Amino acid sequence: MENKLMSKKKPSFPVNEKLLSYLDTYARTSEVTISYEDLLRFSGGVSVFDKEDNDTLWIRVYYPEFEQDEIEYNLKRIYTQLHSDGNENIFDYLRIAGIDFCTFGNSKPFRIKVLNIYNNNYVYFYVKQADASRVYGLELEHILSPNRINFLVYENTLIEEHISGIPGDEFIREHLEECDDLGLNQIAKEFVKFNERCMITLLGDMRSYNYVIIPTHDFDTVRYKIRAIDFDQQCFEGNFKVYQPAIFKENIRLVQLVAKRLDNRSIEQYRNEERALLARRILNGKKRLTRLLRVMATDNISPRENVRQLRADIFDFTSDLKFKRAANMGAILRAALEFVKRNYEDISLKRLIKEI
């Protein structure tokens, strides 16, 4: 199914000067002097296995002795910029406990494990090649989703914080059957809302390994949240179905859960709730979002044929003429967000008139 829906390989798009200026305005740039290419100069590595002795396809890499200290120093600087104020006074408390290289996927990231030597707490962050699609996706996630996310860009290098949670494929395989009725109902609800948010914000390829499910204990119950962790397919594909997680076979058990647990009225209710929340975020983040969309509308992040197909697909879905006039992916996304905001404002006005 996916081969027909999606391109075989998405190219990487450079971060242009306008996007870099935007990122600098909102403190998304870094002055560290280590790049993704620098980390590629490792001299060897060993495979990393999980607790069940399965190969994770990550490699724990090491560097020549004369480079190791400088690399670790700069990675500590990145950590302090990402999670603090950049103060180097805490360096004595930190140790780089591992540098892992991923051998699969588009971005081929490095995963950095930072350990606090006094209490053994650790955090991860990632170093990747900067791709404009992914940068737009991260920033849109920060503005338009219920989540906040930290990342930094240095020249052609992207630094991302780790997003904690249980990978969707692992949760579906190992934990879904353990959930009680309330938990199953809640996961069904969250998947409907997640599907709606991805569709509207044009975040594609949300197969089960590209999002996490986050359980949170609340008194005597467990609440669940679904959160995207991969943003490579932001506003790239031409097929509108790619932006709907429910279309992927990897999510079939969640789709079946929705069909079993929710009736059509409940599904429509949760879709409306998500659109209303999204509209409020659009209004609350108007200045920042407008500036970002203005940059996107001048950027080339998808082939012309994809733009033509997507605007035709969404026009068929909405009958909104603004989509037919959209010249690029940035303009299509702006039209989608305006469509949601306009409908929300119309509903709010009608409700106010009715109350009067």
Secondary structure, DSSP 8 states (H G I E B T S, - for coil): -HHHHS-S--------HHHHHHHHHTT-B---S--HHHHT---EEEEEE-TTS-EEEEEEEE--HHHHHHHHHHHHHHHHHHHSS--GGGGGGEEEEEEEEE-SSSS--EEEEEEETTT--EEEEEEEE--HHHHHHHHHHHHHSS----EEEETTEEEEE---SEEHHHHHHHTGGG--HHHHHHHHHHHHHHHHHHHHHTB----GGGEEEEEEEETTEEEEEEEE---TTBT--S-GGGG-GGGSGGGHHHHHHHHHH--HHHHHHHHHHHHHHHHHHHHHTHHHHHHHHHHHTT---S-HHHHHHHHHHHHHHH--HHHHT--SHHHHHHHHHHHHHHHHHHHHHHHHHHH-
